[in-house]
């Protein structure tokens, strides 16, 4: 169990950092946020692998994936995060008369 958690942390860090490096733009994330991005990306990659290719049906839909699936999942999550937090092109003047 400890080995699984350590592996998940290592793969999560690698996947999170690579996703942030591959997707252009600024991401003011801490190391902890990058780790969470990679770990969630791993599970999203496992789900996408299960849904698209039908692999590991005995493990179920929610499962961790390998490094490539983790990077793909982290890229998707980072793109969704940016899309959800993107500001509109307008800048409002707040507090100015």
Secondary structure, 3 states (H helix, E strand, C coil): CHHHHHHHHHHHHHHHHHHHHHCCCCCCCCHHHHHHHHHHHHHHHHHHHHHHHCCCHHHCCCCCCCHHHHHHHHHHHHHHHHHHHCCCCCCCCCCCC
